[in-house]
Amino acid sequence: MGSVKKVYTLVTHLIGKVTKKYYFEDYVRVYPDRIVFNRFGRKVKFQKDHLNNFLNHCKFYKFAAQFVKDKRVVDIGCGSGYGCQIMKKGGAALVCGSDASRSCIKFAKSKYGDWADFTVQGATDMRKYPDSFFDIAVSSEVLEHIKEYGMEQRATDELKRITKDNGLLIIGTPNSEMLGRHGFYFEEIDALLHKNFKRFCIFENALVPFGDKKHLWEKRLSDKKTGVIISELIALSETVLPKGKNPELKTGIPAGKFKFATLEIDTTLLHNTHSWIVVAKNDK
């Protein structure tokens, strides 16, 4: 089965690069209510790692929700829509969600249509949203899916366009030290942010890389090329971990209040085990 997945990935990604239609249902999607679809769009048996993956995604939205009271918020790459509900419950005045997957948006409208307005749109073309409309733009685990097609800058341009001057962008994307090519190395995410924002903060993921990737983290730490390191309050029982591996957590500033620009960020809400969490001000 592993070889079939590899061939499928290679073929669909090649088609995406040739046609510039870069989106495919080529990764596992976890829905609420213990519903899971594999990369072939088939429903599969729900397992503990699926639950942990879902819980970690929810925790990203709970972190983002601390900023949303009385704000107009958009979730780019909203998937099945549960994050939009979390932010609306957090006090947002308006929540919109968009995703390139029609099946996801169909599900989101049926389950969370009373909480948010959902549309089918890809991250690199959000023409249904006007310029400077949102106070806050959120995007969780999206940029890495279009990075290999060289479209992360186009997506960033769109995120900036639809967000107000001095608005807030909150982005989560995997650290490649944890997930290989599926993500960004620190130098990559740092360069993308320096190119686009004057004021931004990158929070390190909490887990030290496993195996032969550990030296990458140790080298960055020695060279002082890191994001903000928080001693995160990680629930390991709710974390996706390789079997047989003993997790090690990065140690830094105690979790609590962290000042960034005009914000006081509650970092006790961080649970970014594998991903960078970016908070940026949109200076237009």
C-alpha positions, 0 to 999 in steps of 0.5 A: 500500500505504501508504494501505491501512495508514493506513486499516487503522490508523485503522479498527482503532484506532477499533474499539479505542477504541469497544469498549475492546478495544484490542489488535490485530495492527497492528504488525510482529512480528519473531520469531527465526529470521528470521521476520517478520509484517506488520501484517496477520498475513502472513509477509513477506520478512526484511530487514536492518532486521528483523534490526536491530530484533530485535537491538535488542530482544535488547539491551534484554533483555541490559541487563535481565538484569544484575539478574535473578540468583536473582530471579522475573522477569516479561516483560509483552508478551513477544512470541515469548518470546526475551527470557524465554530471555535472562533465564533464561540470565542466572540468573533463578530463575523467568521468566514471560512474557505477551502479548495475542497468542495466536499469539505465546504459541503460538510462545513455548510451542513454542520457549521453553517449557522456559525460561519459563511463558507465558500469554495476558494483556494488559498492563492485566489480569494477573489470572493473576499474584498480588499482589507475586509478582515481584521484577522486572517487565520490559516492552519496547515495550508502553506506547506501544501502549496509550497512545493508548487512555489505558490507560498508567496502568492498565498501570502499576498492574498492573506495580506490583501484581504486583511486590514492595515494593522490587522493580524495574521495567524499561521500554522505550518509544519517544521520540516525538521519534524515532517521532512519536505512537508513543511518549512525549515526555519530559514525558509519560514523566516525568509518568507516573513521578513519579505512580507512583514515588518512585525512578526513572531515565530513560535518554535514547535515544542517537540525536539526532532526525532532521530537523525534530524535532532542535530538540525535543531541543536545546530540552530539552537547553537547558532541562535537561529530559532523562533521564540521558545516557550516551555509549552504545556503539552499533553503528550497523551493528546499528541501524535508521536512515533511508536517507540520514541521517547519525546523530548520537549524544548525548554524556553520561556515559561508559558504565560503572557508574551508581549508582541507589538500591541498584543499580550499573547497567552502562550499557555494556549500554545500546543504546537508540537510539530508546527511553527505558529506565526503571529504577524501584523499586516503593515500596508 
